[in-house]
Amino acid sequence: MDHILLARLQFATSLAFHIIFALVGVAMPVLMVLAEILWRRTGDDAWLALAKKWSKGTAILFAIGAVSGTVLSFELGLLFPRFMLQAGPLIGMPFSLEGFAFFLEAIFLGIYLYGWNKVSPRLHIAAGVLVACSGAASAAFVTLVNAWMNTPEGVILKNGVLEGVDATAALWTPAAAHEIAHMLVAGYMSTAFAVAGIHAHLLLRLKARGQGPTSPTFRLHTKALWIALAVAVPFTLAQPLVGHFAAQRVATLQPMKLAAMESLFETRTHAPLLVGGIPDYENERVRFGLEIPGGLSFLAFNRFDAEVKGLREIPKADWPHPIVHISFQVMVAIGTVLAGVSVAVLVFAWKRRAWLLSKGFLRVLVLCAPLGFIATEAGWVVTEVGRQPWVVYGLLLTRDSVTTMTDLEAPFILFTLVYAGLGIATAFLLRAYFRSSLDEKGGHAHGPVTDPDA
Protein backbone atom coordinates (compact mmCIF):
# COMPACT_ATOMS: atom_id res chain seq x y z
CA MET A 1 0.00 0.00 0.00
CA ASP A 2 1.22 3.52 -0.78
CA HIS A 3 3.03 5.12 2.18
CA ILE A 4 1.04 8.36 1.76
CA LEU A 5 -2.24 6.48 2.13
CA LEU A 6 -0.89 4.51 5.09
CA ALA A 7 0.18 7.71 6.87
CA ARG A 8 -3.23 9.22 6.30
CA LEU A 9 -5.00 6.06 7.46
CA GLN A 10 -2.95 5.84 10.64
CA PHE A 11 -3.63 9.46 11.54
CA ALA A 12 -7.31 9.09 10.62
CA THR A 13 -7.61 6.01 12.86
CA SER A 14 -6.01 7.87 15.77
CA LEU A 15 -8.25 10.88 15.26
CA ALA A 16 -11.40 8.74 14.92
CA PHE A 17 -10.58 7.12 18.27
CA HIS A 18 -9.62 10.32 20.07
CA ILE A 19 -12.55 12.41 18.88
CA ILE A 20 -15.05 10.33 20.88
CA PHE A 21 -13.25 11.19 24.11
CA ALA A 22 -12.91 14.81 23.05
CA LEU A 23 -16.69 15.03 22.58
CA VAL A 24 -17.29 13.43 25.96
CA GLY A 25 -14.86 15.87 27.56
CA VAL A 26 -16.89 18.74 26.19
CA ALA A 27 -20.33 17.59 27.34
CA MET A 28 -20.06 15.29 30.37
CA PRO A 29 -18.92 18.07 32.75
CA VAL A 30 -22.12 19.95 31.89
CA LEU A 31 -24.23 16.94 32.86
CA MET A 32 -22.42 16.34 36.16
CA VAL A 33 -22.65 20.02 37.16
CA LEU A 34 -26.38 20.11 36.36
CA ALA A 35 -26.88 17.04 38.56
CA GLU A 36 -25.03 18.68 41.46
CA ILE A 37 -26.97 21.94 41.12
CA LEU A 38 -30.25 19.99 41.23
CA TRP A 39 -29.06 18.14 44.35
CA ARG A 40 -28.16 21.35 46.15
CA ARG A 41 -31.49 22.93 45.17
CA THR A 42 -33.74 19.97 45.99
CA GLY A 43 -31.81 17.97 48.57
CA ASP A 44 -32.64 14.78 46.67
CA ASP A 45 -29.66 12.48 47.17
CA ALA A 46 -30.33 10.68 43.89
CA TRP A 47 -28.98 13.78 42.12
CA LEU A 48 -25.86 13.64 44.30
CA ALA A 49 -25.25 9.98 43.50
CA LEU A 50 -25.67 10.77 39.83
CA ALA A 51 -23.25 13.72 39.94
CA LYS A 52 -20.59 11.61 41.65
CA LYS A 53 -20.93 8.66 39.28
CA TRP A 54 -20.86 10.90 36.22
CA SER A 55 -17.82 12.78 37.50
CA LYS A 56 -15.87 9.55 38.02
CA GLY A 57 -16.89 8.31 34.59
CA THR A 58 -15.75 11.64 33.17
CA ALA A 59 -12.36 11.21 34.86
CA ILE A 60 -11.89 7.75 33.32
CA LEU A 61 -12.69 9.01 29.82
CA PHE A 62 -10.61 12.16 30.35
CA ALA A 63 -7.54 10.06 31.14
CA ILE A 64 -7.94 7.97 27.98
CA GLY A 65 -8.58 11.09 25.90
CA ALA A 66 -5.40 12.65 27.26
CA VAL A 67 -3.32 9.65 26.19
CA SER A 68 -4.88 9.37 22.72
CA GLY A 69 -4.50 13.12 22.19
CA THR A 70 -0.82 12.92 23.07
CA VAL A 71 -0.37 10.16 20.49
CA LEU A 72 -1.96 12.42 17.87
CA SER A 73 0.51 15.21 18.57
CA PHE A 74 3.44 12.82 18.12
CA GLU A 75 1.95 11.43 14.90
CA LEU A 76 1.74 14.91 13.39
CA GLY A 77 5.49 15.21 13.65
CA LEU A 78 6.28 11.65 12.65
CA LEU A 79 3.85 11.18 9.77
CA PHE A 80 3.66 14.75 8.44
CA PRO A 81 7.05 16.30 9.23
CA ARG A 82 7.10 18.72 6.30
CA PHE A 83 3.67 20.00 7.25
CA MET A 84 4.87 20.69 10.78
CA LEU A 85 8.08 22.27 9.49
CA GLN A 86 6.20 24.82 7.41
CA ALA A 87 2.94 25.21 9.33
CA GLY A 88 4.34 24.83 12.85
CA PRO A 89 4.85 28.57 13.47
CA LEU A 90 1.19 29.19 12.53
CA ILE A 91 -0.57 26.36 14.34
CA GLY A 92 1.72 26.46 17.37
CA MET A 93 -0.35 29.18 19.05
CA PRO A 94 -3.74 27.39 19.02
CA PHE A 95 -2.05 24.14 20.04
CA SER A 96 -0.38 25.94 22.96
CA LEU A 97 -3.70 27.45 24.01
CA GLU A 98 -5.29 24.00 23.78
CA GLY A 99 -2.60 22.66 26.09
CA PHE A 100 -3.30 25.46 28.57
CA ALA A 101 -7.04 24.68 28.49
CA PHE A 102 -6.27 20.99 28.95
CA PHE A 103 -4.21 21.65 32.08
CA LEU A 104 -6.97 23.85 33.52
CA GLU A 105 -9.48 21.08 32.86
CA ALA A 106 -7.29 18.53 34.63
CA ILE A 107 -6.73 20.79 37.65
CA PHE A 108 -10.37 21.69 38.18
CA LEU A 109 -11.53 18.13 37.53
CA GLY A 110 -9.25 17.07 40.39
CA ILE A 111 -10.77 19.74 42.64
CA TYR A 112 -14.26 18.62 41.64
CA LEU A 113 -13.56 14.92 42.28
CA TYR A 114 -11.88 15.35 45.67
CA GLY A 115 -13.34 18.60 46.95
CA TRP A 116 -16.86 17.56 47.95
CA ASN A 117 -16.29 18.15 51.69
CA LYS A 118 -13.21 20.34 51.35
CA VAL A 119 -14.43 23.46 49.51
CA SER A 120 -17.63 25.46 49.73
CA PRO A 121 -20.63 24.45 47.59
CA ARG A 122 -20.24 27.51 45.37
CA LEU A 123 -16.56 26.84 44.85
CA HIS A 124 -17.24 23.20 44.08
CA ILE A 125 -19.85 24.07 41.45
CA ALA A 126 -17.51 26.73 40.06
CA ALA A 127 -14.81 24.08 39.67
CA GLY A 128 -17.24 21.93 37.69
CA VAL A 129 -18.21 24.87 35.51
CA LEU A 130 -14.55 25.57 34.81
CA VAL A 131 -14.05 21.93 33.82
CA ALA A 132 -16.91 22.32 31.32
CA CYS A 133 -15.56 25.63 29.99
CA SER A 134 -12.01 24.28 29.70
CA GLY A 135 -13.23 21.21 27.82
CA ALA A 136 -15.12 23.39 25.34
CA ALA A 137 -12.14 25.75 24.98
CA SER A 138 -9.77 22.85 24.37
CA ALA A 139 -11.97 21.55 21.55
CA ALA A 140 -12.34 25.04 20.10
CA PHE A 141 -8.58 25.69 19.99
CA VAL A 142 -7.90 22.39 18.22
CA THR A 143 -10.67 23.17 15.74
CA LEU A 144 -8.97 26.49 14.99
CA VAL A 145 -6.07 24.50 13.54
CA ASN A 146 -8.40 22.63 11.23
CA ALA A 147 -10.11 25.89 10.28
CA TRP A 148 -6.74 27.34 9.27
CA MET A 149 -5.97 24.26 7.19
CA ASN A 150 -9.28 24.76 5.36
CA THR A 151 -8.99 28.54 4.95
CA PRO A 152 -5.33 29.50 5.51
CA GLU A 153 -4.48 33.09 6.33
CA GLY A 154 -1.44 34.83 7.77
CA VAL A 155 0.95 33.24 5.26
CA ILE A 156 1.89 33.31 1.59
CA LEU A 157 3.32 30.62 -0.67
CA LYS A 158 6.66 31.58 -2.23
CA ASN A 159 8.87 29.14 -4.14
CA GLY A 160 7.06 26.22 -2.53
CA VAL A 161 7.64 27.54 1.00
CA LEU A 162 5.11 29.17 3.35
CA GLU A 163 6.43 32.63 4.22
CA GLY A 164 5.28 35.91 5.74
CA VAL A 165 4.04 34.17 8.88
CA ASP A 166 1.45 36.10 10.91
CA ALA A 167 0.35 33.79 13.72
CA THR A 168 -2.30 36.23 14.95
CA ALA A 169 -4.03 36.34 11.56
CA ALA A 170 -3.84 32.55 11.36
CA LEU A 171 -5.56 32.16 14.74
CA TRP A 172 -9.00 33.22 13.47
CA THR A 173 -9.77 32.43 9.84
CA PRO A 174 -13.02 32.55 7.81
CA ALA A 175 -13.79 28.91 8.62
CA ALA A 176 -13.31 29.27 12.38
CA ALA A 177 -16.80 30.36 13.44
CA HIS A 178 -18.80 27.68 11.67
CA GLU A 179 -16.33 24.87 12.43
CA ILE A 180 -16.23 25.64 16.16
CA ALA A 181 -20.00 26.00 16.40
CA HIS A 182 -20.58 22.79 14.45
CA MET A 183 -18.07 20.86 16.58
CA LEU A 184 -19.27 22.05 19.99
CA VAL A 185 -22.94 21.49 19.21
CA ALA A 186 -22.04 18.01 17.94
CA GLY A 187 -20.25 17.32 21.22
CA TYR A 188 -23.23 18.21 23.40
CA MET A 189 -25.70 16.44 21.12
CA SER A 190 -23.68 13.24 20.68
CA THR A 191 -22.71 12.79 24.31
CA ALA A 192 -26.14 13.62 25.70
CA PHE A 193 -27.83 11.13 23.37
CA ALA A 194 -25.23 8.49 24.28
CA VAL A 195 -25.89 9.07 28.00
CA ALA A 196 -29.64 8.96 27.42
CA GLY A 197 -29.26 5.68 25.54
CA ILE A 198 -27.16 4.12 28.31
CA HIS A 199 -29.68 5.00 31.03
CA ALA A 200 -32.58 3.99 28.79
CA HIS A 201 -30.93 0.57 28.48
CA LEU A 202 -30.55 0.32 32.26
CA LEU A 203 -34.19 1.35 32.76
CA LEU A 204 -35.26 -1.41 30.37
CA ARG A 205 -33.26 -3.91 32.41
CA LEU A 206 -34.90 -2.71 35.61
CA LYS A 207 -38.34 -3.02 34.02
CA ALA A 208 -37.49 -6.56 32.94
CA ARG A 209 -36.63 -7.34 36.57
CA GLY A 210 -39.99 -5.98 37.72
CA GLN A 211 -38.68 -2.75 39.24
CA GLY A 212 -40.56 0.49 38.79
CA PRO A 213 -40.74 4.12 39.95
CA THR A 214 -40.65 3.14 43.63
CA SER A 215 -37.18 1.68 43.21
CA PRO A 216 -34.38 4.13 44.15
CA THR A 217 -32.24 2.84 41.27
CA PHE A 218 -35.12 3.31 38.84
CA ARG A 219 -35.54 6.88 40.09
CA LEU A 220 -31.84 7.57 39.66
CA HIS A 221 -31.77 6.36 36.05
CA THR A 222 -34.95 8.28 35.31
CA LYS A 223 -33.39 11.49 36.59
CA ALA A 224 -30.28 10.78 34.52
CA LEU A 225 -32.48 10.34 31.45
CA TRP A 226 -34.24 13.67 32.07
CA ILE A 227 -30.96 15.60 32.31
CA ALA A 228 -29.49 13.90 29.24
CA LEU A 229 -32.57 14.64 27.15
CA ALA A 230 -32.73 18.22 28.46
CA VAL A 231 -29.24 18.76 27.01
CA ALA A 232 -29.67 16.62 23.88
CA VAL A 233 -32.91 18.10 22.57
CA PRO A 234 -32.01 21.81 22.22
CA PHE A 235 -28.57 21.12 20.76
CA THR A 236 -29.95 18.53 18.35
CA LEU A 237 -32.59 20.94 17.09
CA ALA A 238 -29.97 23.68 16.78
CA GLN A 239 -27.58 21.51 14.78
CA PRO A 240 -29.48 21.71 11.44
CA LEU A 241 -29.28 25.51 11.64
CA VAL A 242 -25.57 25.41 12.48
CA GLY A 243 -25.01 22.86 9.72
CA HIS A 244 -26.82 25.04 7.20
CA PHE A 245 -24.63 27.99 8.16
CA ALA A 246 -21.53 25.77 7.81
CA ALA A 247 -22.62 24.52 4.38
CA GLN A 248 -23.12 28.06 3.13
CA ARG A 249 -19.64 29.02 4.31
CA VAL A 250 -18.18 25.95 2.57
CA ALA A 251 -20.01 26.92 -0.63
CA THR A 252 -18.17 30.25 -0.58
CA LEU A 253 -14.79 29.20 0.82
CA GLN A 254 -14.34 25.68 -0.57
CA PRO A 255 -16.68 25.21 -3.55
CA MET A 256 -15.04 21.93 -4.62
CA LYS A 257 -15.74 20.42 -1.20
CA LEU A 258 -19.41 21.32 -1.59
CA ALA A 259 -19.38 19.81 -5.08
CA ALA A 260 -17.93 16.58 -3.64
CA MET A 261 -20.46 16.58 -0.80
CA GLU A 262 -23.31 16.73 -3.30
CA SER A 263 -21.53 14.91 -6.16
CA LEU A 264 -22.25 17.84 -8.45
CA PHE A 265 -20.16 17.35 -11.57
CA GLU A 266 -21.34 20.22 -13.78
CA THR A 267 -21.33 23.90 -12.83
CA ARG A 268 -24.92 25.04 -13.07
CA THR A 269 -27.66 27.31 -11.87
CA HIS A 270 -30.77 25.83 -10.24
CA ALA A 271 -28.46 23.07 -8.95
CA PRO A 272 -30.45 20.19 -7.46
CA LEU A 273 -30.11 19.00 -3.88
CA LEU A 274 -29.20 15.32 -3.86
CA VAL A 275 -30.68 12.96 -1.29
CA GLY A 276 -28.86 9.63 -1.03
CA GLY A 277 -27.22 8.08 -4.06
CA ILE A 278 -23.92 6.42 -4.89
CA PRO A 279 -21.40 8.54 -6.86
CA ASP A 280 -20.11 7.08 -10.12
CA TYR A 281 -17.02 9.14 -10.90
CA GLU A 282 -16.20 7.08 -13.97
CA ASN A 283 -19.41 8.09 -15.73
CA GLU A 284 -19.84 11.36 -13.80
CA ARG A 285 -23.26 10.63 -12.43
CA VAL A 286 -24.99 9.49 -9.24
CA ARG A 287 -26.89 6.25 -9.01
CA PHE A 288 -30.07 5.81 -6.97
CA GLY A 289 -30.16 9.42 -5.76
CA LEU A 290 -33.22 11.62 -5.37
CA GLU A 291 -32.86 15.14 -6.77
CA ILE A 292 -34.72 18.16 -5.41
CA PRO A 293 -34.65 20.78 -8.22
CA GLY A 294 -32.92 24.01 -7.25
CA GLY A 295 -32.46 22.81 -3.68
CA LEU A 296 -28.67 23.05 -3.59
CA SER A 297 -28.58 26.53 -5.12
CA PHE A 298 -31.09 27.76 -2.57
CA LEU A 299 -29.43 26.13 0.44
CA ALA A 300 -25.97 27.31 -0.59
CA PHE A 301 -26.79 30.88 -1.64
CA ASN A 302 -30.46 31.51 -0.69
CA ARG A 303 -31.39 31.75 -4.39
CA PHE A 304 -32.79 29.05 -6.63
CA ASP A 305 -30.99 30.50 -9.65
CA ALA A 306 -27.57 30.78 -7.94
CA GLU A 307 -24.63 29.18 -9.72
CA VAL A 308 -22.94 26.30 -7.91
CA LYS A 309 -19.50 25.16 -9.02
CA GLY A 310 -19.11 21.54 -10.17
CA LEU A 311 -16.21 19.11 -9.92
CA ARG A 312 -15.34 19.62 -13.59
CA GLU A 313 -13.83 22.98 -12.59
CA ILE A 314 -10.71 21.13 -11.42
CA PRO A 315 -8.68 18.22 -12.90
CA LYS A 316 -10.30 14.84 -12.34
CA ALA A 317 -7.17 13.59 -10.59
CA ASP A 318 -7.80 16.18 -7.86
CA TRP A 319 -11.43 15.28 -7.20
CA PRO A 320 -12.06 14.38 -3.52
CA HIS A 321 -12.85 10.73 -2.92
CA PRO A 322 -16.53 9.66 -3.40
CA ILE A 323 -16.66 8.77 0.30
CA VAL A 324 -17.15 12.50 0.94
CA HIS A 325 -20.64 12.31 -0.58
CA ILE A 326 -21.53 9.12 1.29
CA SER A 327 -20.25 10.48 4.62
CA PHE A 328 -22.17 13.71 4.14
CA GLN A 329 -25.38 11.78 3.46
CA VAL A 330 -24.81 9.65 6.57
CA MET A 331 -24.25 12.76 8.70
CA VAL A 332 -27.39 14.49 7.40
CA ALA A 333 -29.51 11.34 7.71
CA ILE A 334 -28.48 10.81 11.34
CA GLY A 335 -29.06 14.47 12.14
CA THR A 336 -32.56 14.20 10.69
CA VAL A 337 -33.34 11.08 12.72
CA LEU A 338 -32.10 12.60 15.97
CA ALA A 339 -34.00 15.81 15.28
CA GLY A 340 -37.17 13.74 14.79
CA VAL A 341 -36.57 11.94 18.09
CA SER A 342 -35.99 15.32 19.79
CA VAL A 343 -39.31 16.62 18.48
CA ALA A 344 -40.98 13.46 19.81
CA VAL A 345 -39.40 14.10 23.22
CA LEU A 346 -40.87 17.61 23.30
CA VAL A 347 -44.31 16.38 22.24
CA PHE A 348 -44.31 13.54 24.78
CA ALA A 349 -43.09 15.87 27.56
CA TRP A 350 -45.98 18.22 26.77
CA LYS A 351 -48.78 15.74 26.08
CA ARG A 352 -47.83 12.20 27.19
CA ARG A 353 -44.93 12.29 29.62
CA ALA A 354 -45.40 8.64 30.59
CA TRP A 355 -44.56 7.66 27.00
CA LEU A 356 -40.98 8.85 27.57
CA LEU A 357 -40.50 5.86 29.89
CA SER A 358 -42.39 3.38 27.74
CA LYS A 359 -40.45 0.34 26.60
CA GLY A 360 -40.86 1.28 22.95
CA PHE A 361 -39.42 4.78 23.34
CA LEU A 362 -36.63 3.59 25.64
CA ARG A 363 -35.62 1.12 22.92
CA VAL A 364 -35.56 3.99 20.42
CA LEU A 365 -33.20 5.92 22.71
CA VAL A 366 -30.93 2.88 23.03
CA LEU A 367 -30.70 2.67 19.23
CA CYS A 368 -29.92 6.41 19.08
CA ALA A 369 -27.05 6.17 21.59
CA PRO A 370 -24.18 5.76 19.10
CA LEU A 371 -25.69 7.78 16.26
CA GLY A 372 -24.32 11.17 17.28
CA PHE A 373 -20.78 9.83 17.43
CA ILE A 374 -21.21 8.14 14.04
CA ALA A 375 -22.45 11.42 12.57
CA THR A 376 -19.46 13.27 14.00
CA GLU A 377 -17.03 10.74 12.55
CA ALA A 378 -18.76 11.09 9.18
CA GLY A 379 -18.52 14.88 9.44
CA TRP A 380 -14.77 14.70 10.00
CA VAL A 381 -14.43 12.49 6.94
CA VAL A 382 -16.24 15.21 4.97
CA THR A 383 -14.04 18.05 6.17
CA GLU A 384 -10.73 16.16 5.92
CA VAL A 385 -11.16 14.05 2.78
CA GLY A 386 -13.13 16.85 1.14
CA ARG A 387 -10.05 19.09 1.38
CA GLN A 388 -7.86 16.66 -0.56
CA PRO A 389 -5.46 16.72 -2.31
CA TRP A 390 -4.52 19.64 -0.03
CA VAL A 391 -3.37 19.38 3.56
CA VAL A 392 -3.44 23.21 3.66
CA TYR A 393 -6.11 24.25 1.19
CA GLY A 394 -4.61 25.87 -1.89
CA LEU A 395 -1.10 26.08 -0.40
CA LEU A 396 0.38 22.73 0.56
CA LEU A 397 -0.40 19.37 -1.04
CA THR A 398 -0.74 16.30 1.15
CA ARG A 399 1.84 14.40 -0.87
CA ASP A 400 4.36 17.18 -0.21
CA SER A 401 3.86 17.06 3.55
CA VAL A 402 3.97 13.32 4.31
CA THR A 403 7.03 11.50 5.64
CA THR A 404 9.27 9.81 3.12
CA MET A 405 9.59 6.79 5.40
CA THR A 406 8.17 3.58 3.94
CA ASP A 407 7.12 0.31 5.61
CA LEU A 408 4.33 1.97 7.57
CA GLU A 409 2.17 -1.17 7.52
CA ALA A 410 3.48 -2.46 10.87
CA PRO A 411 2.85 0.72 12.93
CA PHE A 412 -0.56 1.14 11.27
CA ILE A 413 -1.64 -2.39 12.23
CA LEU A 414 -0.12 -2.07 15.71
CA PHE A 415 -1.81 1.25 16.47
CA THR A 416 -5.14 -0.02 15.15
CA LEU A 417 -4.98 -3.08 17.41
CA VAL A 418 -3.98 -0.96 20.41
CA TYR A 419 -6.89 1.42 19.86
CA ALA A 420 -9.31 -1.47 19.38
CA GLY A 421 -8.10 -3.10 22.59
CA LEU A 422 -8.21 0.16 24.52
CA GLY A 423 -11.72 0.87 23.26
CA ILE A 424 -12.97 -2.56 24.30
CA ALA A 425 -11.29 -2.28 27.71
CA THR A 426 -12.84 1.15 28.27
CA ALA A 427 -16.30 -0.11 27.36
CA PHE A 428 -16.00 -3.07 29.76
CA LEU A 429 -14.60 -0.85 32.53
CA LEU A 430 -17.45 1.65 32.29
CA ARG A 431 -20.02 -1.12 31.99
CA ALA A 432 -18.73 -2.84 35.12
CA TYR A 433 -18.47 0.47 36.98
CA PHE A 434 -22.04 1.56 36.35
CA ARG A 435 -23.52 -1.91 36.82
CA SER A 436 -21.86 -2.37 40.21
CA SER A 437 -22.24 1.14 41.57
CA LEU A 438 -25.82 1.80 40.41
CA ASP A 439 -27.26 -1.65 40.96
CA GLU A 440 -30.31 -2.05 43.20
CA LYS A 441 -28.12 -3.76 45.80
CA GLY A 442 -25.70 -0.82 45.95
CA GLY A 443 -25.44 1.49 48.93
CA HIS A 444 -27.30 4.37 47.33
CA ALA A 445 -30.37 2.25 46.75
CA HIS A 446 -31.21 1.67 50.43
CA GLY A 447 -31.28 5.15 51.79
CA PRO A 448 -30.25 8.77 51.46
CA VAL A 449 -26.65 9.68 50.95
CA THR A 450 -25.56 11.95 53.77
CA ASP A 451 -21.84 11.87 53.11
CA PRO A 452 -20.90 13.00 49.61
CA ASP A 453 -17.71 10.92 49.81
CA ALA A 454 -19.54 7.75 50.86
Secondary structure, DSSP 8 states (H G I E B T S, - for coil): --HHHHHHHHHHHHHHHHHHHHHHHHHHHHHHHHHHHHHHHH--HHHHHHHHHHHHHHHHHHHHHHHHHHHHHHHHHHH-HHHHHHHHHHHHHHHHHHHHHHHHHHHHHHHHHH-TTTS-HHHHHHHHHHHHHHHHHHHHHHHHHHHHHHS--S-EEETTEEES--HHHHHS-TTHHHHHHHHHHHHHHHHHHHHHHHHHHHHHHHHHTT--TTSHHHHHHHHHHHHHHHHHHHHHHHHHHHHHHHHHHHHHH-HHHHHHHHT--S-EES--EEES-EEETTTTEEES-EEETTHHHHHHHS-TT-EE--GGGS-GGG---THHHHHHHHHHHHHHHHHHHHHHHHHHHHH-GGGGGSHHHHHHHHHHTTHHHHHHHHHHHHHHHTTTTEEETTTEEGGGTS------HHHHHHHHHHHHHHHHHHHHHHHHHHHHHSSTTSGGGSS----TT-
